[in-house]
Amino acid sequence: MSLPLAGAVTVTDHYQLTEGVNQVAPAWSPDGDRIVYSSEQAIWTMNADGTDKKEAYDSIVWDGEPVFSTDGKHLYFASDHIRPFSAKFINIHVVDIDGLNRTQITKNADMRAPAVSPDGKRLAYLSKLTGNYDIWVMGINGSNNTQITETNINEGAPAWTPDGEQIVYSLDGDIWKVDTESKIPVILKDNEFNNYNPVFNPEGTRMAFLSDKEGSKDIWVMNADGTGMEQLTFSDQDEMDPAWSPDGKSIAYSSNKAGEFNIWKMELSITEPTIPREPRYIDEEYVVENKNPIIEKLEDFGSSSPLRLVIAAFILGAAIVIMMTKYFVKKL
C-alpha cells in the first residue's frame, strides 16, 4: 500500500527542445539558463527553451552523459576517447565550457555517469573496477577514489541528495539510497515494477524517477522517503534521463515519443500540502452559552426557591386547564 504524495505535482505544459537523432542525457546549468546534452556522439548545449544550440565538444568517438560543474565553467562527461597507447576503456573527462582544455581524470576500467556533488568538490560515478558497475566517489580532480557500493550486479547512475551526504541510485529495478560516510544502503522503493534513474528536486522533498508500472518507461515522482507515487508522463514510448531544473519548476528529459530520442521539457505546478490545524479544545468552565433572559430568570428563581417554583408551576398549569375548559364549553 502506497501513501499519497506530499502535495500535488501537475504538468502544465510540454515542449520538444531538439529535433534530431539520439539526443539524450540532459543536465541543467547551475543558473538554469542552459541545458547540456548528448547529441549523437558529441556534447551540445542550448538555452532552456531550446534556442541557441551550440556544439561544446566532439572527439569523433562517443562522448556522452555530460553534466555542468557547479560554477558552470566546465563540463564533465564520459568518453571513448583514450590517451595514446592506453587501454580501451570508457573514462570520465572534463573540458572547459568552450570545448578547450580536455582532461581525462579516470583510467584502468570503464567509468561513466559522473554526478557533481552540490558543493562542487566531489564526483560520484559508476566504475567497473571490481568487475561490474558499482558507485564510487572521487575528488573533483580525480583523486581519492572511494568505493561506495559493492554488489555483484550493476548499479544505475548515481545522483546526490541536495545536502551532499547521500546518493540515490537504482539496483535490480529498485531504488536505493546510500550514505557516503557509512556506506550503508537503504531501499526506498521496492515493488513488483522496475524503477530507475532517481533524481532529487532542489528542495530534497521529492524524487523524479522512471517506472514501467504502466508498461513503458514513464516519469513518476515520489516523496523523498520513497512513499507515494504520481505519474507525470503517459507515453506509449519510453522516457529517460529526468533532470530537475535548479528552481524545481521544470524537468528536462529524453523521449522517443515523437519517433527518435530527443530532449523534452515539462513545466510543473507544485502545490505543497496544507497542514491541518489541530482542533481547539476549551475547558467546560470557560464555555459561555447564550441563553434566553426569561429562561435564565426562571433558572435563578428555581435554584433560589424550589418550593415556590413548584407552586407557581402548579397554579400556572391549573389556570391553563381552566381557560381551555371555558373555551371548549363556549363552543358547545
C-alpha positions as CSV (number, residue, x, y, z in Angstrom):
1,M,0.0,0.0,0.0
2,S,1.4,3.4,-1.0
3,L,1.0,6.6,0.9
4,P,-0.2,9.6,-1.1
5,L,2.4,12.1,-2.5
6,A,3.1,15.1,-0.2
7,G,1.4,17.8,-2.2
8,A,0.3,17.8,-5.8
9,V,2.7,17.9,-8.9
10,T,0.8,18.8,-12.1
11,V,2.3,19.0,-15.6
12,T,1.1,22.3,-17.1
13,D,3.0,22.1,-20.4
14,H,5.4,20.1,-22.6
15,Y,8.0,21.3,-25.0
16,Q,10.2,19.4,-27.5
17,L,13.5,21.1,-27.4
18,T,15.5,19.2,-30.0
19,E,14.7,17.6,-33.4
20,G,17.4,15.1,-34.3
21,V,18.5,11.5,-33.6
22,N,19.8,10.2,-30.3
23,Q,19.5,13.5,-28.4
24,V,19.7,12.2,-24.7
25,A,21.0,12.8,-21.2
26,P,20.0,16.5,-20.5
27,A,21.5,18.3,-17.5
28,W,21.0,21.9,-16.3
29,S,23.5,24.6,-15.8
30,P,23.6,25.9,-12.2
31,D,21.7,29.1,-13.1
32,G,19.0,27.2,-15.1
33,D,19.7,29.1,-18.3
34,R,21.3,26.4,-20.3
35,I,21.0,22.6,-20.8
36,V,23.8,20.3,-21.8
37,Y,23.1,17.1,-23.6
38,S,24.5,14.3,-25.7
39,S,23.8,14.7,-29.4
40,E,24.7,11.5,-31.3
41,Q,28.4,11.2,-30.3
42,A,29.1,14.8,-29.3
43,I,28.3,17.2,-26.4
44,W,26.0,20.2,-27.1
45,T,24.4,23.0,-25.1
46,M,21.3,25.1,-25.6
47,N,19.1,27.6,-23.9
48,A,16.5,26.2,-21.6
49,D,13.9,27.0,-24.2
50,G,15.7,25.0,-26.9
51,T,17.3,28.0,-28.8
52,D,20.9,28.8,-29.4
53,K,22.2,25.3,-29.8
54,K,26.0,25.0,-29.8
55,E,28.4,22.1,-30.0
56,A,30.6,22.1,-26.9
57,Y,32.8,19.2,-27.6
58,D,33.3,16.4,-30.2
59,S,36.2,14.0,-30.1
60,I,34.9,12.0,-33.1
61,V,34.4,8.9,-30.9
62,W,31.5,8.6,-28.5
63,D,31.1,11.4,-25.8
64,G,28.0,11.4,-23.6
65,E,26.4,11.7,-20.1
66,P,27.5,15.4,-19.7
67,V,27.0,17.5,-16.5
68,F,27.9,21.0,-15.6
69,S,30.4,21.9,-12.8
70,T,28.8,23.9,-10.0
71,D,30.3,27.2,-11.3
72,G,29.1,26.5,-14.8
73,K,32.5,26.8,-16.3
74,H,33.3,23.2,-17.1
75,L,31.6,20.0,-18.4
76,Y,32.2,16.5,-17.0
77,F,31.3,13.6,-19.3
78,A,32.1,10.0,-20.2
79,S,34.0,9.3,-23.4
80,D,35.5,6.5,-25.5
81,H,38.4,8.9,-26.2
82,I,41.7,7.5,-24.8
83,R,45.2,8.6,-24.3
84,P,47.7,7.4,-26.8
85,F,48.9,3.8,-26.1
86,S,46.5,3.4,-23.2
87,A,43.9,0.6,-22.7
88,K,40.5,0.9,-24.3
89,F,38.1,2.0,-21.5
90,I,35.2,4.4,-21.2
91,N,36.5,7.2,-18.9
92,I,35.4,10.4,-17.3
93,H,36.8,13.6,-18.8
94,V,36.5,17.3,-18.1
95,V,36.5,20.2,-20.6
96,D,36.0,23.9,-20.4
97,I,32.6,25.2,-21.4
98,D,34.1,26.4,-24.7
99,G,35.4,22.9,-25.6
100,L,39.0,23.6,-24.7
101,N,41.5,22.0,-22.3
102,R,40.1,18.5,-22.2
103,T,41.5,16.4,-19.3
104,Q,41.0,12.6,-18.7
105,I,40.5,12.1,-15.0
106,T,39.9,8.3,-14.7
107,K,41.6,5.2,-16.1
108,N,42.1,1.4,-15.7
109,A,38.4,0.4,-16.1
110,D,35.1,1.6,-17.6
111,M,34.0,4.6,-15.6
112,R,31.0,6.8,-16.5
113,A,27.8,8.6,-15.4
114,P,29.6,11.5,-13.5
115,A,27.5,13.4,-11.0
116,V,28.9,16.6,-9.4
117,S,28.3,17.0,-5.6
118,P,26.3,20.1,-4.5
119,D,29.4,21.7,-3.1
120,G,31.3,21.1,-6.3
121,K,34.1,19.2,-4.6
122,R,33.4,15.6,-5.5
123,L,32.2,13.4,-8.3
124,A,30.0,10.3,-7.9
125,Y,30.3,7.9,-10.8
126,L,29.9,4.3,-12.0
127,S,33.0,2.2,-12.1
128,K,33.7,-1.4,-13.3
129,L,37.0,-1.6,-11.4
130,T,35.7,-4.6,-9.4
131,G,34.0,-6.3,-12.3
132,N,30.6,-4.7,-12.5
133,Y,29.3,-1.2,-12.3
134,D,29.4,0.0,-8.6
135,I,29.1,3.5,-7.3
136,W,32.3,5.3,-6.4
137,V,33.2,8.8,-5.3
138,M,36.3,10.8,-6.0
139,G,37.6,14.3,-5.7
140,I,36.7,16.7,-8.5
141,N,40.1,16.3,-10.0
142,G,40.1,12.5,-9.9
143,S,41.9,12.0,-6.6
144,N,40.8,9.9,-3.6
145,N,38.7,7.3,-5.3
146,T,36.5,5.6,-2.8
147,Q,34.1,2.7,-3.5
148,I,30.6,3.3,-2.0
149,T,28.6,0.2,-3.1
150,E,29.6,-3.3,-3.7
151,T,27.2,-5.8,-5.3
152,N,27.5,-8.5,-8.0
153,I,25.1,-6.7,-10.3
154,N,25.2,-3.3,-12.0
155,E,24.1,-0.2,-10.1
156,G,22.3,2.6,-12.0
157,A,23.6,6.1,-12.5
158,P,24.2,8.0,-9.2
159,A,22.5,11.3,-8.1
160,W,23.3,13.3,-5.0
161,T,20.9,14.4,-2.3
162,P,20.8,18.2,-2.0
163,D,22.8,18.1,1.2
164,G,25.6,16.2,-0.5
165,E,25.6,13.5,2.2
166,Q,23.9,10.7,0.3
167,I,23.5,9.2,-3.1
168,V,20.4,7.7,-4.7
169,Y,20.5,5.1,-7.5
170,S,18.7,2.1,-8.9
171,L,19.6,-1.5,-8.4
172,D,17.8,-4.5,-9.9
173,G,14.7,-2.5,-10.5
174,D,14.5,-0.9,-7.1
175,I,15.6,2.5,-5.8
176,W,18.2,2.8,-3.1
177,K,19.9,5.5,-1.1
178,V,23.4,5.2,0.5
179,D,25.3,7.4,2.9
180,T,28.7,8.3,1.5
181,E,30.3,8.0,5.0
182,S,28.7,4.9,6.5
183,K,28.3,3.3,3.0
184,I,25.1,1.6,4.3
185,P,22.5,1.3,1.6
186,V,18.7,1.7,2.4
187,I,16.0,0.7,0.0
188,L,13.4,3.4,-0.8
189,K,11.2,1.9,-3.5
190,D,10.6,-1.9,-3.7
191,N,7.6,-3.1,-5.7
192,E,6.8,-5.5,-8.5
193,F,7.7,-2.9,-11.1
194,N,11.1,-1.8,-12.5
195,N,12.1,1.6,-11.2
196,Y,15.2,3.5,-12.5
197,N,17.2,6.7,-12.5
198,P,16.1,8.6,-9.4
199,V,16.9,12.3,-9.1
200,F,16.1,14.7,-6.2
201,N,14.4,18.0,-6.7
202,P,16.4,21.0,-5.4
203,E,14.4,21.2,-2.1
204,G,15.1,17.5,-1.4
205,T,11.3,16.8,-0.8
206,R,10.7,14.7,-3.9
207,M,12.4,12.4,-6.4
208,A,11.6,12.0,-10.1
209,F,12.3,8.6,-11.5
210,L,11.4,6.1,-14.2
211,S,9.0,3.3,-13.8
212,D,7.4,0.7,-16.1
213,K,4.3,0.4,-13.9
214,E,2.1,1.2,-16.8
215,G,4.1,-0.7,-19.4
216,S,6.5,1.7,-21.0
217,K,9.1,3.7,-19.0
218,D,7.3,6.9,-17.8
219,I,8.4,9.6,-15.4
220,W,7.0,9.5,-12.0
221,V,7.6,11.4,-8.8
222,M,7.5,10.2,-5.2
223,N,8.3,11.6,-1.7
224,A,11.9,11.8,-0.6
225,D,11.4,8.8,1.7
226,G,10.1,6.6,-1.1
227,T,6.5,6.8,-0.2
228,G,3.8,7.9,-2.7
229,M,3.8,7.8,-6.5
230,E,2.4,10.2,-9.0
231,Q,2.7,9.7,-12.8
232,L,3.8,12.7,-14.9
233,T,4.2,11.2,-18.4
234,F,1.8,8.9,-20.2
235,S,3.6,8.0,-23.4
236,D,3.4,4.6,-25.1
237,Q,7.1,5.0,-25.8
238,D,10.0,5.4,-23.4
239,E,11.2,8.4,-21.4
240,M,14.7,8.6,-20.0
241,D,17.1,10.8,-18.0
242,P,14.8,13.1,-15.9
243,A,16.6,16.2,-14.7
244,W,15.1,18.8,-12.3
245,S,15.7,22.5,-13.1
246,P,17.6,24.4,-10.4
247,D,14.3,26.2,-9.4
248,G,12.4,22.9,-9.3
249,K,9.7,24.1,-11.7
250,S,10.7,22.0,-14.7
251,I,12.0,18.6,-15.6
252,A,14.1,18.0,-18.8
253,Y,14.2,14.5,-20.1
254,S,14.7,12.5,-23.3
255,S,12.0,10.6,-25.1
256,N,11.3,8.8,-28.3
257,K,7.6,9.6,-28.3
258,A,8.0,11.7,-31.5
259,G,9.9,8.9,-33.3
260,E,13.6,9.5,-32.4
261,F,15.0,10.2,-28.9
262,N,15.0,13.9,-28.4
263,I,15.2,16.3,-25.4
264,W,11.8,17.5,-24.0
265,K,10.9,19.7,-21.1
266,M,7.8,19.7,-18.9
267,E,6.7,22.7,-16.8
268,L,5.3,21.9,-13.4
269,S,2.8,23.3,-11.0
270,I,3.6,22.2,-7.5
271,T,1.1,22.6,-4.6
272,E,2.6,22.0,-1.2
273,P,0.5,20.0,1.2
274,T,-1.7,22.0,3.6
275,I,-1.0,21.4,7.3
276,P,-4.3,20.6,9.0
277,R,-5.0,22.7,12.1
278,E,-5.1,21.0,15.4
279,P,-8.7,21.0,16.9
280,R,-9.1,23.5,19.7
281,Y,-10.4,22.2,23.0
282,I,-12.0,24.6,25.5
283,D,-12.4,23.8,29.2
284,E,-16.0,23.4,30.2
285,E,-15.6,26.1,32.9
286,Y,-14.9,28.6,30.1
287,V,-17.9,27.7,27.9
288,V,-20.4,30.6,27.8
289,E,-23.8,29.7,26.5
290,N,-26.2,32.3,25.1
291,K,-29.5,31.8,26.9
292,N,-32.9,33.4,26.7
293,P,-33.2,36.0,29.6
294,I,-36.6,34.6,30.7
295,I,-35.1,31.1,31.0
296,E,-32.2,32.5,32.9
297,K,-34.6,34.2,35.4
298,L,-36.6,31.0,35.8
299,E,-33.4,29.0,36.5
300,D,-32.4,31.6,39.1
301,F,-35.8,31.6,40.7
302,G,-35.9,27.8,40.8
303,S,-32.4,27.5,42.2
304,S,-33.2,30.0,45.0
305,S,-36.6,28.7,46.0
306,P,-37.5,25.3,44.5
307,L,-40.8,25.0,46.5
308,R,-42.1,28.3,45.2
309,L,-41.2,27.2,41.7
310,V,-43.3,24.1,42.1
311,I,-46.3,26.0,43.5
312,A,-46.1,28.6,40.7
313,A,-45.9,25.9,38.1
314,F,-49.0,24.2,39.6
315,I,-51.0,27.4,39.7
316,L,-49.9,28.2,36.1
317,G,-50.9,24.7,34.9
318,A,-54.3,24.9,36.7
319,A,-55.0,28.3,35.1
320,I,-54.3,27.0,31.6
321,V,-56.6,24.0,32.2
322,I,-59.5,26.3,33.4
323,M,-59.0,28.6,30.4
324,M,-59.1,25.7,27.9
325,T,-62.2,24.2,29.6
326,K,-64.0,27.5,29.3
327,Y,-63.0,27.8,25.7
328,F,-64.4,24.4,24.7
329,V,-67.6,24.9,26.8
330,K,-68.4,28.1,24.8
331,K,-68.1,26.2,21.6
332,L,-70.7,23.7,22.6
